[in-house]
Amino acid sequence: MTRRVEEVPDVVEVAQPKKPPYIEVLAPDVRAHYRAVVHDMDQANHLYLVSYALEDYLGDAKHTINNDLTRASHWVPESCLSERTQAPWASTRSLVVGDAVEVQCLEEGRPGAVGWWEGSLVALLDEGNSWHVRFPDGSEEVVRKEARLRPAGIRKQVDLGKLIIPVPEWVKADVIETREVMHEVVSGLGVCSVNLRMPMADFIEILGPRPTLGDAQLAVVVHFNRASEFSRLAGIHRLLHARLEIARQAQIRGHVLEFNVSNDMIGACIGKSGCNLKQAQQVAGIRSIEVLDAPGGNHRIRIAANHAEAAEEAREILEHVRARVSVDQLEIGLVIGKKGVHLREIEERTGVSKFVLVENHDEEQSPRGRTCFETVGRRKNIEAATKLFRLHREFLQKQRNMEDQVRQLRSGVSSLYVSWPRPRSLTTNHPAPCGTPDAHGDSEEA
């Protein structure tokens, strides 16, 4: 007994998406076929609910039915439906006299629907650029446009089935949210229609050729298991799509921001070799930055951006201001610090320019006189620098007050002939004066 071993291929090709069957409805009175979309079926009475589809040519049919045609759907008997396949010859250039052809026509009784009359080719005219066609009723026509003529197709009786799949309660909300994804996947299996019965979404109806229904049912079950994840992604997709649309609208409208700059500050705004200007132009969403002349010898900077946030960010980079901090003349040394250590720390922390000591001509200042420290920088940096400067000065003032208190205490102690305690090594060779405590705290009089 010989055992037969079947070879299993190493690679299995993935099936490509299938197109729905090309279904046509026959109008017996005029022998014209109309492309139709099947929406429902009545198996008991062998009826189908169809609507006429718009098409330009076989293979370019528009499967989406507009609202008017969908509302005009009607029931037709099964005997009027057929599935059309392409003829062995695909081009009108291969037609010969006597071939069966179909001519495109428009019927007044079927608005928007394109039909195809049956006929036969009688003769080729104009060197094959026109076709003389005779119809079953004896009428004839010369067809001069190639788009109106097609070879007769091969038709067979439709074999459609209807599948009803209940939707589990726990997945209804996600299925409603992702019904477009399910429709796209299941329709790619070659079915005619996929309908989720709304508003309750209790079941899904699938109509299509019977061999495709098994795969369609399997696809729906898989979708049930993936619906929650699809729903999550759909929510993210809507959110990002809304943000993208807002960004596009903002980009279309744009945002323009202008501000004045004094003549002595324009150099700081532009920066050395234009470094600030270049940095501002690299901000995401910036379209252009212009430095314009303004009255009085000043300047005006115009920022064009896709949205206000980008314009404000560029302004923060460009706009520089001058700040002055007034201090008492007696505080200058403490504020500056040894070799300028305090001011240098503020400059490095905040990014402002070097502090410069300038005269203060304000007549309202105290008689002792005050002076000012001046610096230049971006507005935010200036705010930080002035806060740090004031804090530094407050601590120095506290330090000065404490030092004054210490001096006063020392003076008070000296007035009472009390010396400061000193280490024993410093008082051994110098006995305490009469009447004062010694290093051990005892008096000579004691």
Phi, psi and chi 1 to 4 in degrees:
 res  aa     phi    psi   chi1   chi2   chi3   chi4
   1 MET       -  124.5 -177.6  176.7 -175.9      -
   2 THR   -95.3  127.8  -55.4      -      -      -
   3 ARG   -95.1  131.4  179.1  176.4  -64.1  177.8
   4 ARG   -94.4  127.4 -179.5 -179.8  178.1 -176.8
   5 VAL  -109.2  120.2  179.3      -      -      -
   6 GLU   -87.5  135.3  -64.2 -176.3   -2.1      -
   7 GLU   -81.7  132.2  -65.6 -177.2   -0.4      -
   8 VAL   -99.8  125.0  179.2      -      -      -
   9 PRO   -64.2  144.7   23.3  -33.3      -      -
  10 ASP   -70.0  -33.4  -64.3  -25.6      -      -
  11 VAL  -121.2  128.3  179.2      -      -      -
  12 VAL  -110.2  122.8  178.7      -      -      -
  13 GLU   -72.0  138.7  -65.9 -176.0    0.1      -
  14 VAL   -77.4  131.7  178.5      -      -      -
  15 ALA   -66.0  137.1      -      -      -      -
  16 GLN   -81.3  155.0  -62.0  -62.7  -38.7      -
  17 PRO   -56.7  141.1  -23.6   32.9      -      -
  18 LYS   -99.9  150.3  -60.0  178.0 -178.1  177.9
  19 LYS   -89.6  149.6  -67.2 -176.9  177.8 -179.3
  20 PRO   -60.9  154.2  -19.1   30.5      -      -
  21 PRO   -62.3  145.2   21.2  -32.2      -      -
  22 TYR   -83.5   96.3 -168.0   99.6      -      -
  23 ILE  -101.4  136.3  -65.3  177.8      -      -
  24 GLU  -125.8  151.6  -66.1 -180.0  -30.2      -
  25 VAL  -109.2  130.6  176.3      -      -      -
  26 LEU   -93.6  128.5  173.5   64.6      -      -
  27 ALA   -96.3  101.4      -      -      -      -
  28 PRO   -61.5  -29.7  -19.8   32.3      -      -
  29 ASP   -66.6  -34.4   52.3  -16.4      -      -
  30 VAL  -114.3    2.6  -66.0      -      -      -
  31 ARG    51.9   50.4  -63.0  -58.2  -60.0  176.1
  32 ALA  -120.7  141.3      -      -      -      -
  33 HIS  -106.7  134.0  -61.2  -90.0      -      -
  34 TYR  -119.9  130.7  -66.4   88.0      -      -
  35 ARG   -63.9  133.1  174.4   70.7 -170.9  -83.5
  36 ALA  -135.2  154.7      -      -      -      -
  37 VAL  -112.8  127.7  174.8      -      -      -
  38 VAL   -91.5  126.3 -177.7      -      -      -
  39 HIS  -103.9  -33.4  -58.0  -74.4      -      -
  40 ASP  -158.4  168.6 -160.0   -5.1      -      -
  41 MET  -144.9  148.5   66.6  179.6  -61.2      -
  42 ASP  -112.4   95.7 -177.1   -6.0      -      -
  43 GLN   -64.4  -33.3  -62.0 -177.4    8.6      -
  44 ALA   -67.0  -40.6      -      -      -      -
  45 ASN  -102.0    4.4  -62.3  -45.5      -      -
  46 HIS    56.3   49.1  -58.7  -77.4      -      -
  47 LEU  -120.1  151.7  -63.6  175.2      -      -
  48 TYR  -129.5  137.4  -69.0   88.0      -      -
  49 LEU   -90.7  114.9 -178.2   64.3      -      -
  50 VAL  -128.4  160.9  -58.7      -      -      -
  51 SER  -137.3  148.3   60.3      -      -      -
  52 TYR   -76.5  140.8  -64.7  112.5      -      -
  53 ALA  -103.1  152.9      -      -      -      -
  54 LEU   -87.6  140.1  -57.3  177.1      -      -
  55 GLU  -152.6  155.3   63.0  176.6  -15.8      -
  56 ASP  -105.2  -39.2  -64.2  -33.4      -      -
  57 TYR  -165.1  156.4 -171.6   69.8      -      -
  58 LEU   -56.6  126.8  179.9   62.8      -      -
  59 GLY   100.0  -19.7      -      -      -      -
  60 ASP  -113.1   25.5  -63.2  -30.3      -      -
  61 ALA   -66.9  140.5      -      -      -      -
  62 LYS   -91.9  108.8  -59.9  174.2 -177.6  178.1
  63 HIS   -76.1  -18.6  -59.6  -69.2      -      -
  64 THR   -80.0  124.7  -57.7      -      -      -
  65 ILE   -98.2  132.4  -49.0  -57.6      -      -
  66 ASN   -74.5  169.9   59.7   37.8      -      -
  67 ASN   -63.2  -37.3  -66.2  -28.6      -      -
  68 ASP   -63.7  -44.0  -66.2  -25.1      -      -
  69 LEU   -71.6  -35.6  -67.5  178.0      -      -
  70 THR   -63.7  -40.8  -57.7      -      -      -
  71 ARG   -67.4  -23.8  -73.7 -163.8  -64.6  -93.6
  72 ALA   -88.6   11.4      -      -      -      -
  73 SER   -64.5  150.7   59.1      -      -      -
  74 HIS  -149.9  165.9   57.0  -79.8      -      -
  75 TRP   -88.7  137.9  -66.4   91.2      -      -
  76 VAL  -131.9  151.3  -62.9      -      -      -
  77 PRO   -70.0  155.1   22.8  -32.0      -      -
  78 GLU   -61.9  -28.4 -176.1  179.0    4.4      -
  79 SER   -68.2  -19.1   58.3      -      -      -
  80 CYS   -88.9   -5.1  -68.3      -      -      -
  81 LEU   -99.2  142.9  -97.9   66.1      -      -
  82 SER  -148.5  155.3   61.3      -      -      -
  83 GLU  -104.7  123.9 -178.5 -179.8  -11.5      -
  84 ARG  -101.2  135.2 -175.1 -177.6 -168.1  -82.3
  85 THR  -116.6  157.5   58.5      -      -      -
  86 GLN   -67.2  144.4 -174.7   61.7  -83.5      -
  87 ALA   -70.3  160.1      -      -      -      -
  88 PRO   -56.8  -35.3  -24.1   33.3      -      -
  89 TRP   -96.1  135.6   52.7   87.1      -      -
  90 ALA  -104.3  -14.0      -      -      -      -
  91 SER  -119.4  147.1  172.8      -      -      -
  92 THR   -68.7  -17.1   55.3      -      -      -
  93 ARG   -68.7  -19.2  -62.9  -61.2  175.6 -177.4
  94 SER   -94.2    2.9   60.4      -      -      -
  95 LEU   -71.9  146.9  -67.4  174.8      -      -
  96 VAL  -129.3  163.1  -64.1      -      -      -
  97 VAL   -59.3  132.8  175.1      -      -      -
  98 GLY    99.9  -11.3      -      -      -      -
  99 ASP   -71.8  148.5  -75.5  -16.2      -      -
 100 ALA   -78.6  131.3      -      -      -      -
 101 VAL  -133.0  173.1  -65.9      -      -      -
 102 GLU  -135.2  137.1  -64.2  171.8   -2.7      -
 103 VAL  -115.0  134.0  179.4      -      -      -
 104 GLN   -70.3  139.9 -171.4 -178.1   67.7      -
 105 CYS  -146.5  162.6   62.5      -      -      -
 106 LEU  -122.9  130.1  -73.6  172.4      -      -
 107 GLU  -107.1  135.2  -72.7  -67.2  -34.5      -
 108 GLU   -64.2  -33.0  -65.2 -178.8   -1.8      -
 109 GLY   -75.1  -11.9      -      -      -      -
 110 ARG  -126.8   79.2  -60.6  173.9  178.3   85.2
 111 PRO   -63.0  131.5   23.5  -32.8      -      -
 112 GLY    83.5  -12.4      -      -      -      -
 113 ALA   -92.8  140.2      -      -      -      -
 114 VAL  -105.6  126.1  179.0      -      -      -
 115 GLY  -111.0  166.7      -      -      -      -
 116 TRP  -129.8  114.7  -65.3   87.5      -      -
 117 TRP   -78.2  141.6  -79.7  -20.9      -      -
 118 GLU   -79.1  143.5  -65.9  178.6   -8.1      -
 119 GLY  -166.0 -177.3      -      -      -      -
 120 SER  -133.1  148.0   60.3      -      -      -
 121 LEU   -80.6  121.7 -174.7   60.1      -      -
 122 VAL   -93.6  -42.0  176.7      -      -      -
 123 ALA  -159.5  156.9      -      -      -      -
 124 LEU  -103.1  129.6  -63.7  173.4      -      -
 125 LEU  -120.1  163.1  -53.4  176.0      -      -
 126 ASP    52.0   47.7  -61.0  -26.3      -      -
 127 GLU    56.8   39.3  -62.1 -179.7   -4.8      -
 128 GLY    87.2    7.6      -      -      -      -
 129 ASN   -94.5   -7.8  -65.6  -39.6      -      -
 130 SER  -136.6  154.6  -60.4      -      -      -
 131 TRP  -133.3  130.4  -59.5  -94.0      -      -
 132 HIS   -94.8  117.0 -173.4 -172.4      -      -
 133 VAL  -120.2  139.5 -179.6      -      -      -
 134 ARG  -114.0  137.0 -179.2 -178.7  -66.8  115.6
 135 PHE  -102.3  162.6  -59.0  102.4      -      -
 136 PRO   -58.4  -27.5  -26.9   35.4      -      -
 137 ASP   -81.9    3.5   60.0   -2.7      -      -
 138 GLY    95.0  -11.4      -      -      -      -
 139 SER   -75.6  159.1   60.6      -      -      -
 140 GLU  -133.2  158.0  -61.7 -179.1   -5.2      -
 141 GLU  -154.6  144.6 -178.8 -177.6   -7.8      -
 142 VAL   -98.6  116.0  175.9      -      -      -
 143 VAL   -93.3  120.9 -179.1      -      -      -
 144 ARG  -107.0  -10.7  -57.4 -172.6 -177.0  -81.7
 145 LYS  -109.5  126.5  -66.3 -177.4  179.2  180.0
 146 GLU   -63.5  -30.3 -174.4  176.5    2.1      -
 147 ALA   -67.2  -18.0      -      -      -      -
 148 ARG   -89.3    0.2  -70.8 -167.7   59.1 -145.0
 149 LEU  -125.9  139.9 -171.9   70.9      -      -
 150 ARG  -148.1  151.6   70.8 -179.2 -175.1 -175.6
 151 PRO   -64.1  148.3  -18.9   31.5      -      -
 152 ALA   -64.4  135.5      -      -      -      -
 153 GLY   -89.2  174.4      -      -      -      -
 154 ILE  -100.2  123.7  -58.5  173.6      -      -
 155 ARG  -114.6  149.8  -67.6 -179.0  174.5   84.3
 156 LYS  -140.9  160.4   63.6  179.7 -179.9  179.1
 157 GLN   -66.7  140.2 -169.9   68.3   27.0      -
 158 VAL   -72.9  147.6  -64.3      -      -      -
 159 ASP  -133.7   79.8 -178.2   21.8      -      -
 160 LEU  -103.9  151.6  -57.3  179.8      -      -
 161 GLY  -132.7  164.3      -      -      -      -
 162 LYS  -123.9  132.0 -173.8  175.9 -178.1  179.8
 163 LEU  -121.8  130.0 -177.7   64.7      -      -
 164 ILE  -117.0  120.9  -61.0  177.8      -      -
 165 ILE  -118.2  118.7  -56.0  175.2      -      -
 166 PRO   -67.0  146.5  -15.4   28.4      -      -
 167 VAL  -100.3  120.4  179.4      -      -      -
 168 PRO   -59.7  148.0  -21.0   31.8      -      -
 169 GLU   -62.2  -37.3 -167.6   67.3   30.3      -
 170 TRP   -71.3  -12.1   57.8  -88.7      -      -
 171 VAL  -119.0    4.7   79.8      -      -      -
 172 LYS   -60.1  -48.7  -81.7 -174.0  179.0 -179.8
 173 ALA   -59.6  -41.6      -      -      -      -
 174 ASP   -70.9  -34.4  -67.0  -27.8      -      -
 175 VAL   -67.3  -41.1  169.7      -      -      -
 176 ILE   -61.9  -41.3  -66.0  173.9      -      -
 177 GLU   -65.9  -32.4  179.6   74.3   16.8      -
 178 THR  -116.4   27.5   60.6      -      -      -
 179 ARG   -64.9  -29.7   58.0 -176.1 -179.7  -87.5
 180 GLU   -66.6  -38.5  -66.2 -177.7   -0.6      -
 181 VAL   -64.4  -45.0  176.7      -      -      -
 182 MET   -62.2  -42.5  179.1 -172.9   65.0      -
 183 HIS   -61.9  -40.9 -175.0  -82.9      -      -
 184 GLU   -65.9  -42.8 -179.2  179.8   -4.9      -
 185 VAL   -68.7  -47.2  173.8      -      -      -
 186 VAL   -69.1  -37.7  177.9      -      -      -
 187 SER   -63.9  -27.3  -62.9      -      -      -
 188 GLY   -69.8   -4.9      -      -      -      -
 189 LEU   -91.2    1.3  -59.2  175.3      -      -
 190 GLY    95.4   15.6      -      -      -      -
 191 VAL   -82.7  165.7  -59.9      -      -      -
 192 CYS   -85.5  -41.4  -62.9      -      -      -
 193 SER  -153.1  150.0   64.4      -      -      -
 194 VAL  -132.4  116.5 -178.3      -      -      -
 195 ASN  -125.7  125.9  -62.5  -42.5      -      -
 196 LEU   -97.3  112.7  176.4   63.3      -      -
 197 ARG   -67.9  114.0  -70.5  -58.0  179.8 -176.8
 198 MET  -101.9  159.8  -59.2  -64.3  -69.8      -
 199 PRO   -90.9   -7.3   32.4  -34.4      -      -
 200 MET   -79.8  -22.9  -58.4  -57.0  -65.3      -
 201 ALA    55.3   44.8      -      -      -      -
 202 ASP   -77.9  -30.6  -68.1  -31.0      -      -
 203 PHE  -153.5  164.8   54.3   88.3      -      -
 204 ILE  -116.1  130.9  -61.4  170.1      -      -
 205 GLU  -105.2  128.2  -69.3 -177.4   -9.7      -
 206 ILE  -123.4  127.6  -58.7  176.0      -      -
 207 LEU  -121.7  129.0 -175.3   67.0      -      -
 208 GLY  -179.4  179.6      -      -      -      -
 209 PRO   -56.5  140.4  -23.0   33.0      -      -
 210 ARG   -57.1  -39.0  -63.3 -174.7 -172.8  -82.8
 211 PRO   -63.0  -19.6  -23.7   34.9      -      -
 212 THR   -90.8  -11.7   64.3      -      -      -
 213 LEU   -68.6  -34.5  -64.3 -178.3      -      -
 214 GLY   -62.7  -45.7      -      -      -      -
 215 ASP   -65.9  -36.6  -66.6  -20.0      -      -
 216 ALA   -64.6  -40.5      -      -      -      -
 217 GLN   -64.2  -43.0 -177.0  176.3   13.7      -
 218 LEU   -61.5  -40.3  179.4   60.5      -      -
 219 ALA   -64.2  -37.7      -      -      -      -
 220 VAL   -66.8  -42.0  170.7      -      -      -
 221 VAL   -62.7  -42.0  172.8      -      -      -
 222 VAL   -63.0  -38.4  171.9      -      -      -
 223 HIS   -65.0  -36.7 -177.0   76.2      -      -
 224 PHE   -56.7  -41.4  -72.7  164.1      -      -
 225 ASN   -73.1  -23.2  -63.3  -30.9      -      -
 226 ARG  -104.7   -0.8  -59.6  -72.4 -176.3 -178.2
 227 ALA   -63.1  -39.4      -      -      -      -
 228 SER   -62.8  -42.0   60.3      -      -      -
 229 GLU   -68.4  -40.6 -177.9   64.2   16.2      -
 230 PHE   -61.9  -38.4  -81.9  126.0      -      -
 231 SER   -64.2  -41.5  179.4      -      -      -
 232 ARG   -62.5  -45.5 -176.1 -174.8   68.6   84.0
 233 LEU   -66.6  -34.9  -65.7  175.3      -      -
 234 ALA   -64.2  -38.6      -      -      -      -
 235 GLY   -63.2  -43.7      -      -      -      -
 236 ILE   -63.3  -40.3  -62.1  174.7      -      -
 237 HIS   -61.7  -43.5 -179.8  -88.4      -      -
 238 ARG   -64.0  -42.8  -75.9 -164.1  -54.2  -88.2
 239 LEU   -61.9  -47.6  178.0   61.3      -      -
 240 LEU   -67.2  -36.6  -65.1  177.9      -      -
 241 HIS   -64.3  -39.3 -174.0  -87.8      -      -
 242 ALA   -65.1  -43.0      -      -      -      -
 243 ARG   -63.3  -40.3  -69.2 -179.6  178.1  176.6
 244 LEU   -64.0  -39.9  179.1   61.0      -      -
 245 GLU   -65.9  -39.9 -173.9   62.4   25.4      -
 246 ILE   -62.8  -42.7  -67.3  173.6      -      -
 247 ALA   -64.5  -38.6      -      -      -      -
 248 ARG   -65.9  -43.0  -73.3  175.4  176.4  173.0
 249 GLN   -63.7  -40.3  -66.7  -60.7  -33.9      -
 250 ALA   -63.9  -37.1      -      -      -      -
 251 GLN   -67.2  -36.4 -174.8  174.4   10.0      -
 252 ILE   -67.4  -46.7  -66.3  173.7      -      -
 253 ARG   -72.1  -46.0  -65.2 -169.8  -59.7  -92.8
 254 GLY    76.3  171.6      -      -      -      -
 255 HIS  -143.9  132.2 -175.9   82.6      -      -
 256 VAL  -117.9  128.7  176.9      -      -      -
 257 LEU  -125.1  130.8  176.0   64.3      -      -
 258 GLU  -128.3  145.9  -64.4 -176.5   -3.2      -
 259 PHE  -152.5  151.2   59.9   94.1      -      -
 260 ASN   -87.0  148.6  -66.4  -35.8      -      -
 261 VAL  -134.5  129.4  179.3      -      -      -
 262 SER   -69.0  160.1   59.7      -      -      -
 263 ASN   -63.7  -34.4 -169.9   39.6      -      -
 264 ASP   -79.6   -6.7   59.3  -24.9      -      -
 265 MET  -109.5   -5.2  -65.1  -60.8  -63.4      -
 266 ILE   -65.8  -33.7 -170.0   63.3      -      -
 267 GLY   -64.9  -41.4      -      -      -      -
 268 ALA   -66.1  -35.4      -      -      -      -
 269 CYS   -65.4  -46.0  -69.1      -      -      -
 270 ILE   -71.4  -37.3  -64.2  175.6      -      -
 271 GLY    87.7  165.5      -      -      -      -
 272 LYS   -64.8  124.2 -173.7  176.8 -179.2 -179.6
 273 SER    57.2   27.4  -57.8      -      -      -
 274 GLY    72.8   25.4      -      -      -      -
 275 CYS   -64.7  -41.2   60.1      -      -      -
 276 ASN   -66.3  -40.0  -67.1  -23.9      -      -
 277 LEU   -63.7  -42.2 -168.2   61.8      -      -
 278 LYS   -65.5  -40.1  -65.6  176.2 -177.5  177.4
 279 GLN   -64.5  -40.0 -177.4 -178.8   -4.6      -
 280 ALA   -67.7  -35.4      -      -      -      -
 281 GLN   -69.1  -20.3  -70.9  173.0  -21.6      -
 282 GLN   -86.5   -2.7  -67.9  176.9   -5.4      -
 283 VAL   -66.5  134.3  173.6      -      -      -
 284 ALA   -61.9  129.4      -      -      -      -
 285 GLY    98.1   -4.0      -      -      -      -
 286 ILE   -83.3  129.2  -65.8  -62.3      -      -
 287 ARG   -93.0  -51.0  -64.4 -178.5  179.7  178.6
 288 SER  -157.6  156.0   63.7      -      -      -
 289 ILE  -133.5  125.3  -59.9  176.9      -      -
 290 GLU  -121.3  141.1  -61.4  177.4  -88.0      -
 291 VAL  -107.9  112.0 -179.7      -      -      -
 292 LEU  -111.4  157.8  -51.6  174.1      -      -
 293 ASP   -82.0  143.2  -67.2  -27.2      -      -
 294 ALA  -126.0  160.5      -      -      -      -
 295 PRO   -59.0  152.2  -23.1   33.3      -      -
 296 GLY    80.0   17.9      -      -      -      -
 297 GLY    76.3    8.6      -      -      -      -
 298 ASN   -90.5 -173.9  -64.3  -34.6      -      -
 299 HIS  -133.2  163.0  -60.3  -86.7      -      -
 300 ARG  -136.1  128.4 -170.4  169.8 -174.8   81.5
 301 ILE  -104.2  126.8  -64.6 -178.9      -      -
 302 ARG  -113.0  124.5  176.6 -177.2  -63.9  168.4
 303 ILE  -113.7  120.6  -56.9  173.3      -      -
 304 ALA  -105.7  123.7      -      -      -      -
 305 ALA  -139.0  166.9      -      -      -      -
 306 ASN   -72.9  -29.4  -64.8  -24.4      -      -
 307 HIS  -150.0  165.0   45.4   83.3      -      -
 308 ALA   -65.4  -34.8      -      -      -      -
 309 GLU   -61.2  -42.1  -68.3   78.1    5.9      -
 310 ALA   -65.6  -40.2      -      -      -      -
 311 ALA   -64.6  -41.4      -      -      -      -
 312 GLU   -65.5  -38.8  -71.1  -66.0  -19.3      -
 313 GLU   -64.4  -40.3 -175.7  177.4   -9.7      -
 314 ALA   -67.1  -36.2      -      -      -      -
 315 ARG   -64.4  -40.1  177.8  175.6 -178.1  169.8
 316 GLU   -60.5  -32.6  -69.0  178.3    2.1      -
 317 ILE   -73.9  -39.4  -63.0  173.4      -      -
 318 LEU   -86.1  -41.9  -68.0  173.4      -      -
 319 GLU   -71.2  120.7 -170.9  175.6   25.0      -
 320 HIS  -118.5  144.1  -77.2   59.4      -      -
 321 VAL  -130.1  162.1  -64.9      -      -      -
 322 ARG  -108.1  135.7  176.4  179.4  -75.0  104.2
 323 ALA  -127.5  143.6      -      -      -      -
 324 ARG  -125.0  137.2  -72.0 -172.7  176.0 -175.4
 325 VAL  -120.8  122.1 -175.9      -      -      -
 326 SER   -88.7  135.4  176.6      -      -      -
 327 VAL  -135.7  158.1  -62.5      -      -      -
 328 ASP   -71.0  144.5 -167.1  -69.5      -      -
 329 GLN   -60.8  -29.3  -70.0 -176.8   -7.8      -
 330 LEU   -73.2  -14.1  -60.9  177.8      -      -
 331 GLU   -95.1   -5.1  -60.9  174.8  -17.8      -
 332 ILE   -58.1  -46.7  -66.0  176.9      -      -
 333 GLY   -63.5  -43.1      -      -      -      -
 334 LEU   -66.7  -39.1  -70.6  175.2      -      -
 335 VAL   -66.2  -42.1  169.5      -      -      -
 336 ILE   -69.3  -43.2  -65.3  175.9      -      -
 337 GLY    82.0  170.9      -      -      -      -
 338 LYS   -64.6  120.8 -172.6  176.7 -179.3  179.6
 339 LYS    55.8   30.9  -63.3 -177.0  179.0 -180.0
 340 GLY    73.1   25.1      -      -      -      -
 341 VAL   -64.7  -37.4   61.1      -      -      -
 342 HIS   -70.0  -46.4  -61.4  -39.9      -      -
 343 LEU   -66.5  -37.6  -66.5 -178.1      -      -
 344 ARG   -64.4  -36.1 -172.7  162.6   55.6 -109.3
 345 GLU   -63.8  -42.6  178.4 -175.3   -0.3      -
 346 ILE   -63.6  -42.7  -62.8  174.2      -      -
 347 GLU   -62.7  -42.1  -65.4  163.4    1.3      -
 348 GLU   -71.8  -34.1  -67.3  175.6   -6.4      -
 349 ARG   -72.5  -36.9  -78.6  179.4  174.6  -90.3
 350 THR  -104.9  -16.0   60.2      -      -      -
 351 GLY    80.5   17.0      -      -      -      -
 352 VAL   -83.5  169.7  -63.2      -      -      -
 353 SER   -75.0  175.8   64.3      -      -      -
 354 LYS   -66.4  134.8 -173.7  175.5 -179.2  179.8
 355 PHE   -67.7  136.2  -79.7   92.0      -      -
 356 VAL  -122.7  135.4  178.8      -      -      -
 357 LEU   -84.3  121.8 -169.0   63.0      -      -
 358 VAL  -126.9  157.8  -64.7      -      -      -
 359 GLU   -77.1  145.4  -69.3  -65.2  -27.1      -
 360 ASN  -106.6  120.6 -173.2    5.3      -      -
 361 HIS  -102.4   18.0  -57.3  -72.8      -      -
 362 ASP   -75.0  119.9 -166.7  -13.7      -      -
 363 GLU   -74.2  -15.3  -62.7  178.6   -5.1      -
 364 GLU   -82.9   -2.1  -62.9 -179.8   -0.6      -
 365 GLN   -72.4  165.7  -62.4  -62.2  -26.8      -
 366 SER   -66.4  159.0   60.5      -      -      -
 367 PRO   -60.0  -27.6  -23.4   33.1      -      -
 368 ARG   -65.5  -21.1  -68.0  166.6   53.5 -173.0
 369 GLY    87.6  143.0      -      -      -      -
 370 ARG  -132.8  161.2  -61.1  177.8   68.3   86.7
 371 THR  -133.5  171.8 -171.5      -      -      -
 372 CYS  -127.6  146.4  -67.9      -      -      -
 373 PHE  -105.8  132.9  -74.8   96.3      -      -
 374 GLU  -120.0  141.5 -177.3 -179.5  -86.6      -
 375 THR  -148.4  163.9 -175.8      -      -      -
 376 VAL  -130.4  141.5  174.4      -      -      -
 377 GLY  -178.6 -178.4      -      -      -      -
 378 ARG   -66.1  154.1  -63.5  172.8 -177.3  170.5
 379 ARG   -56.8  -46.0 -172.7  175.2  -63.9  -83.0
 380 LYS   -64.8  -39.3  -75.6 -172.8  175.3 -178.9
 381 ASN   -67.0  -37.2  -64.2  -10.1      -      -
 382 ILE   -64.9  -42.4  -72.8  -67.0      -      -
 383 GLU   -60.4  -42.9  -67.9  175.6   -1.4      -
 384 ALA   -66.6  -39.4      -      -      -      -
 385 ALA   -66.8  -42.9      -      -      -      -
 386 THR   -66.5  -38.0   53.1      -      -      -
 387 LYS   -62.3  -45.9  -72.1  179.6 -178.3  178.9
 388 LEU   -64.7  -37.3 -171.2   58.2      -      -
 389 PHE   -63.0  -46.4 -168.4   99.5      -      -
 390 ARG   -64.9  -41.8  -68.4 -169.0  179.7   96.5
 391 LEU   -60.8  -43.5  -71.9  173.5      -      -
 392 HIS   -60.4  -42.8 -179.7   64.7      -      -
 393 ARG   -67.8  -37.7 -169.3  179.7   62.3 -176.2
 394 GLU   -63.2  -41.9  -71.3  178.5    5.7      -
 395 PHE   -65.8  -38.8  -81.9  107.6      -      -
 396 LEU   -64.5  -37.6  -69.8  176.2      -      -
 397 GLN   -64.4  -42.0 -174.5   63.7   40.7      -
 398 LYS   -60.4  -41.8  -66.4  -69.6 -175.7 -178.1
 399 GLN   -62.1  -42.5  179.6 -179.5  -17.0      -
 400 ARG   -63.8  -42.2  169.6  177.8  -73.4 -176.6
 401 ASN   -62.2  -42.2  -66.2  -22.4      -      -
 402 MET   -65.1  -39.4  -67.6 -178.4   68.0      -
 403 GLU   -63.4  -39.3  -69.6  175.4  -10.1      -
 404 ASP   -62.5  -41.5  -69.5  -17.4      -      -
 405 GLN   -63.1  -40.2  -66.5  174.4    7.1      -
 406 VAL   -63.3  -40.9  169.0      -      -      -
 407 ARG   -65.1  -39.5  -78.6 -164.6  -65.4  -91.1
 408 GLN   -64.6  -42.5  -67.7  175.0    4.1      -
 409 LEU   -62.1  -41.5  -70.6  173.7      -      -
 410 ARG   -62.2  -41.6  -77.5  179.4  174.1  173.2
 411 SER   -64.3  -40.3  -61.8      -      -      -
 412 GLY   -64.2  -41.0      -      -      -      -
 413 VAL   -65.9  -41.9  170.7      -      -      -
 414 SER   -63.2  -36.7  -61.5      -      -      -
 415 SER   -67.3  -23.5   64.9      -      -      -
 416 LEU   -95.4   14.3  -64.2  174.4      -      -
 417 TYR    55.1   40.2  -57.3   97.9      -      -
 418 VAL  -112.4  124.3  178.5      -      -      -
 419 SER   -93.6  161.6   63.1      -      -      -
 420 TRP   -73.1  140.3  -75.7   98.4      -      -
 421 PRO   -57.9  134.5  -20.5   31.0      -      -
 422 ARG  -125.7  157.6  -77.6 -179.6  -92.4  178.0
 423 PRO   -59.8  151.1  -21.8   32.4      -      -
 424 ARG   -56.4  -36.6  179.9  178.3  -62.8  -86.9
 425 SER   -63.0  -23.8   60.0      -      -      -
 426 LEU   -90.4  -12.8  -62.1  178.7      -      -
 427 THR  -114.2    1.5   60.3      -      -      -
 428 THR   -64.6  -47.3  -58.3      -      -      -
 429 ASN   -89.3    1.1  -60.9  -34.7      -      -
 430 HIS  -129.6   91.2  -57.3  -80.6      -      -
 431 PRO   -64.7  150.5   22.1  -32.2      -      -
 432 ALA   -67.8  149.5      -      -      -      -
 433 PRO   -62.2  161.1  -19.4   29.6      -      -
 434 CYS   -63.6  132.9  179.2      -      -      -
 435 GLY    90.6    2.5      -      -      -      -
 436 THR  -116.1  153.7   59.3      -      -      -
 437 PRO   -66.1  144.9  -17.1   28.6      -      -
 438 ASP   -84.7 -172.5   59.5    7.1      -      -
 439 ALA   -61.3  -25.2      -      -      -      -
 440 HIS   -92.1    0.7  -62.4  -79.5      -      -
 441 GLY    89.7    6.4      -      -      -      -
 442 ASP  -101.0  148.0  -62.9  -27.3      -      -
 443 SER   -97.1  150.1  172.4      -      -      -
 444 GLU   -63.8  -36.2  -69.1 -178.3   -3.7      -
 445 GLU   -64.0  -29.0  -63.2  179.7   -3.9      -
 446 ALA   -65.8      -      -      -      -      -
